[in-house]
Amino acid sequence: MQNMTTGKPLALIIKFAIPLLISNCFQQLYSISDILLVGNLIGVEALAAVGAAAPLFFFLVVVSIGFTNGLTVITAQSFGAKNYKKMRKSVATAVTLSMSFTVLFSFTIYLLLDYLLKIMNVPDEIFSDTKGFISIICIGAVMIVTFNLLSGLMRALGDSKTPLYFLIFTTLTNIILNVFFIYHCHLGVRGSACGTVVAMTLSVILCLLYMSKKFAILRPRKGDWKIDIDFCKKHLIIAVPMAIQFSIIALGSAITQSICNSFGFETIAAMTAAMRVEQMGAQPMVSFGVAMSTYVAQNYGARRIARIRHGVFACSTVSLVLSIVLALLVFCFGKQVINIFLPNENPLLTDKIINLAQTYLNISVIFYFFLGQIFIFRNSCQGMGNSVIPMISSIVELLMRVFAAIYLARIFGFVGLCVASPLAWIGGAAVVACGYFYTIKKIKYHLICKESFLIAG
């Protein structure tokens, strides 16, 4: 556990963010390993089936992450305020709400699966494998959500290292189990889904055993499990907008991808490779954003508003430096990195794809600063319990992205598609930054009024 209400803000944030950065890299490896193993052990059609299932899988995962992260905000605030009774009640409430959400959400997707796959235009040749993959994921969704919730609870207490260790274990176990289920048990695409669910289940069991000994402070007591409607509402007011926010982001990516598909397979390959590079480059900024959520939540609970402002300013400065460094690296080495994802069977085609991907990156890296600010200000607002403004920011991002993807791409072609993300980042950053300063000003005003009232009393 780590108390982030004392000590140098930037040093605490960096110390907390480094394990998150490593964790995010393993998260990327986790998602890539399934695709590589399925493609190499089964074949192209199986790879296509997993690819067709990816939007639904991504949607389920990111919504659960948003929801569970929202549920643990009050836990972090209570820990920062040293109100351990409220913290334990928050843990019990988070468990109850997350389990109820998971059953309802995954069951709904399972019932609508045929309809959803038809809307996504999944070809008949891979329809059965795609449905089988998602069906198993839906059945095991409770383990995915539980793993994210347990990780969020540990981070709420300032521990970002332990979730990393369990994620590394999950990733390596998933790879081993995938080989076992696919190659030895001959379960095909369904074997990949089984590997994911079993790996998550093992991680959840070990995580619970570990937390019962090392994080006894989180263990709810019998009275904490009593349903408190008002307390549930306080959690849902934060968690639901965060879940919606993540679903909006997933929807925006799906719309952009659908527009990209109309440009032909060269453009699809170029955007896929470019997005891989962009995802890797964005991981430091993502990690700082998640670190800010815990830092701000703890200091908000302790009512140390000046420390929040100090930490946000320091983190924004670091993000500016990071964005400049990342831009220079992409300009200098972008083509070499892109080439890693592409086969060399047709040099002319490969060169065309690399040039298209580099065009996208050359446009997007200029605006990385705005992307970094989105992560910082959005997570800071959420740490203070304000999840409405981040949700509005996500809606603005969606609208800007759709506008560029549909209208600018029609006018300027591929270049118009390339500016979709930068426009979304600028719009989203402007909204969430204004929302952060408004929230800080409002909190300071309430604290001043409260102090004046106590003095007068």
N, C-alpha and C positions, 0 to 999 in steps of 0.2 A: 504494500500500500504506500501511496505517496501523497502527502498533503501539499497541494499546490497553492495554498494561501499564504505561504511564507517563502522567502528566498528570492533570488533573481529571476524575474519572469521569463526572460528569453532562454536562460540556461535550463530552466525547468521544462519549457516547451520543447526545446531541441532534444533534451534527454528523453522526453516522452515520445517525441515524433520518430526518433531513429528506429526503435523496434517496429513502429507502425509502418515505416517505409519498407523494412525487410519483409514484414507481414504482407504488404501489398504486392511485393515482388513474387512472393510465394503464391498469392492469390492468382496472379497472372499465370504462373506455372501450372496451378491447379486447373485453370480453364483450358490452357493450351494442351495439357497432357492427354485429356480425353479425346480431343480432335486428332492428335498425332497417333495415339494408339489405335483408335477406331479405323482411321484411314490406312494404317500400315498392316493391321492384323486382320481386318475384314475386307475392306475395299471401298471403291468410290461411292457406290450407292449407300453404304452404311454411313460414310462420311457426310453425304448429302442429307441423310435422315437426321443425324445429330445436328447438322447445320440448320435444317428446317425447324427443329425443336428449340433451337437457341433463343429466339425471341420470347417464347413462353417461359422457358427456364430462367432467362435473364430477368423477365418481368417478376416472376415469383420470388427470386432471390433478392432483387433490389428493393421490392416492396417490403419484404420481411425485414431486411436490414434497416430500412427507414423507420418501420414501425417499432422494432426493438430498440433502436437507438433513441427514439423519442420516449419510450417507456423508462429508460434509465437516466434521463435528464434529472428528474426529481430525486432519484437515488443519489446522484452526484451532488446536487444542491444540498440535500440533507446531510451528507457526509461532510461537506464543507462547513455547514452550520453546526457540526457536531451533535446533531439531533439524531441519535442512533435508533431510537424507538421509531421515529418517522421513517428512517432509512429502511429498517427491517419490514415495516408495513408496505413501503414502496416496492420492495423486492417481491413480497407475496402478491401484491396487486399486479406487478409486471408479469409474473408467472401465470397468474389466472387469465389476464387479458390476452397474453401472447398465445396461450394454448387455445383459448376460445377463437381467437382470430385465425389461427392456423387451420383448425378443423373446418371452419366456415369457408375460408378462402380456398384451400386446396380442394375441398369437396365440390365447391362451385365450379372450379376449373375442370375437375374430373368429369362432372356431369355435362359440361358444355364442350368437352374436348373435340368431338367430331365436328361440331359446328365451327369452332375456332380454327381447326386445321383446314377446313374448307375455305373459310374466309382468307386464310393465309396462302391459298392456292398450292397446297402441298400435293405434288404429283402422286398418282395412284401407285406407281412403282415403289415408293418409299413410305406410303401412308401408314401401313401397318407397323413398320419399325419406328416411325416417328411417334405414333400413338402409344406404342409399347414403352418407349423411352420416357415420355412425359407421364404416363400413368404410374410408373414405378416411382418417379420423382414426387408426384402428388401424394402417394401413399407414405413416402418417407419425409415429406415436407416438415413434419413436426420435429424431426431431428435437426434439419437445417436451421429452422427458426430457434430451437433450443440452443444450438451451438452459438448462433449470433447473439442471443440474449445473454448467455453466460459470459461471453467475451465482453459484451457491453457492460455488464455488472462489474467485472474486474477492472475495466478501463475507468468506470465511474469512481473507483477508489484510487485512481492514479497508477494502476498497474497495466502497462502496455506490453510487458515482456512475456508474461505467462500466456496470454492469448496467442502470441507469436509462436511459442513452443508447441502449443496444441495444433495450430494451423500447419506448422511444418510436419508434425506427426500425421495429420489428416491428409496432407498432400502426398506424402510418401506412401502411406497406407492405401490411398486411393489408386495410385499407380500400380502397386503390387496386386491389389484386388482386381483391378481392371484386366490385367494380364491373366490372372487366374480364371475369372468368370468368362472372359472372351475366348482365350486361347485353350484352356484346359476343360472348361465346362461347356464350351461351344454355345453360349447364350447369345452371341451376336451383340446387336446394339443394346439389347436389354441388359446384357452383362455389364456394360459401361454404367448404366443407371444403378444397377445393384451395387457395383463397386463404390459409387458415390454415397449411396444411402448407408451401406454397412460401415464405410470409413467414418462417416459423420456419427453414426450410432456409437461406435467404439470411442470416438473422441468425447462425445457427450458423457458417457459412463465414466471415463477416466477424469474428465473435467469436474464432474460432480463429486467424485471421491477426493480429488485434490482440494476443491473448494471447501468441502466439509471439514477439512483439517486446517487449511491455511487461511481460510476466509470465514471463520466461525462468526465473525461480526455481522456477516450478511444473512446468517441463518434465521429465517422467520420463526417466531414462537407461535404457539397454538392460537392465541388471540389475534395475531396479525393476519390470519387467513380469513377472518370475518369480512364479508363483503361490505365495503363502504362506498355507496353510490357516488357521493360527492368527491371522494378521493379518486375513484375510478375516472370520473369526468376530468379531473385535473390532469391525469395521465393521458387520457384520450385527446384532450385539447392540444397537447403537444405531439402525440404519436400519430394521430390520424392525418393532420396536415403534412407531416414528414413522409408518411407512406404515400400520400397523394403526390407530393413533390417528386419522389423517386419514380412513381409511375408515369408522371408527366415527362420526366427525362427519358425514360424508356420509350415512351410513345414518340417523342421527338426524334430519337435515333432511328426508330422503325420507319417513320415517314421519310426521313432523309435517305435511308437505305433503299426504300422503294423507288424514289426518284433516281437515285444513282443507278439502280438496276436497268433503267430505260436507256442508259448511255452505252450499254454493251459490256461484254465480259472484260475487255481491257481496262475500262474505267472501274469496274467492280474490283478487279484484282489490285489496281493502283490504290483505290480508296481503302481496301482491306489492309494492304501493307502500310500505308500512311497512318491509318488509325492505330495500328499496332505500335508504330514508332511514337505517335502522339500519346498513347496510353502509358507507355514506359516513361516518357518525358514528364508526364503530369504527376507521376507518383509522389515526388517530393512535396508538391503543393497540396496534393490530396492528404498526405500524412500530416502536414502542418494544420490543415483544416480540422481533421479529426482531433488532433491534440488540443486545438483551441476550444473545442466543444467541452472537453473535460475541465480544462483550465478555467474557462469562463464560468462553467456551472458551479465549480467549487468556490470560486471567489464571489460569485453572485450569492451563494448560500451564506457566505461569511460577510456579505454586504461590503466587500472591498472593491468598490467601483473604480477607484483610482488605479488599482492593480489591473483591472480589466482593460482600461484604456491604455495603460503602459504596455501590456502584453500584446494587444491588438496592433498598436503602432509599431512595436519592434518586429512582430511577425510580418506585417505588411512590408516593412523595409527589407527583410530577408527575402520575401517573396519577389520583390522587385529585382533584387540581385540574382535570384535563381532564374527568373524569366529571361534576363539578359544572357546569362551563361547558357541556358538551354537553347536559346535562339542561335547563339554563335555555334554551338555544337551541331545543331541541325543543319545550319548553313554549310558547315565545313564537312560533316561526315554523314549527312542524311542519305545520300545515294548508296554509300557502302552498307549502311544498316538496312535500308530497304531491300537491297539485293539478297540479304540473308533469307528473306521470306519467299523468294522467287526461284523457280527452276531455270536452268540455263540451256534448255532444249532448243529454244529459238532465240538467238541473240538479238535480232531486230525487234521481235515482240517484247523481249525483256527490257530492252532500252526504252521502248515506247512507254511501257508501264512504269519504269523507274522515273522517267521524265514527268509523267502525269502525277505520280505520287510526290515528287519533289516540288512540283508547282503548288500542290495543296499545302505542303509543309511550309514552303516559303511565304505563303500568305498567312497561314494560321499562327506561326511562331511569333510574328510581330505583335500579336495580341495576347500572348501568354500571361502578361501582367494582369489583365482583366480576369482571366480564368483563375489565377491565384487569389485575387481579391474576392471572387465569388466564394471560394472555399473558406476563406478566413471569416468574412463578414456573415456568411450564411450560418456557419457553425457557431459563431459567437452569439448571434441572435437566438439560435436554438438553445444554447447553453444558458441563456437568461430566461428561457421559457417562452420565447416568442417564435412560434413556428408558422404563423400566418404570413409574415413578410417573406420568409424564404419560399413559401408556397407561391405567393404572388410573383416573386422573382422567377420561379420555374415556369410559370405560365407565360411571362414575358419572353423568357428564353424560347419556349415552344413556338410562340407566335412569330418571333424574329427568324427562327430557324425554318419554319414552314414557309414564310414569305420568301426567304432567299432560295430555298430549295425548289419552290414551285415557280415563282415569277422571275427571279434573277437568273436562275438556271435556264429558263426558256429564252431569255433575252441574250445573255452572255455565255451560254453553254456551260462548259466545265468550270470556268472561272467563277461564274455565278454560284455554282454549287459549292465552290471552295470557300466563299465568304459567309456561308450559312452559320458555321460555328463561331467565327469572330463576331458577327452581328449579334448572335445569341449571347455571347459572353459580355459584350459591351452593355446590352440592355439589362441583362441579369445583374451585372455588377453595379450598375447605377441604382437599381431598385433596392438591392440588399444593403448597399452602403448607406443610402439615405435612411433605410429602415433601422440600421444599427445605431446611427447617430440620434435618430428620434427616440429609440428605446433607451439609450444611455441618458439622454436629457430627461426623459420621463421618469426614470428611476431616481436620478439625482433630485428631481423636484419632489418626489414623494418622500425621499429620505429627509430632505430639508424640512418639509412640512411636519413629518413625524417628530423630528428633533425639536422643532419649535413648539409643538404641542406638549411634548414631555417637559420642556423647560417652563412653559406657561403653567402647566399643571403642578 
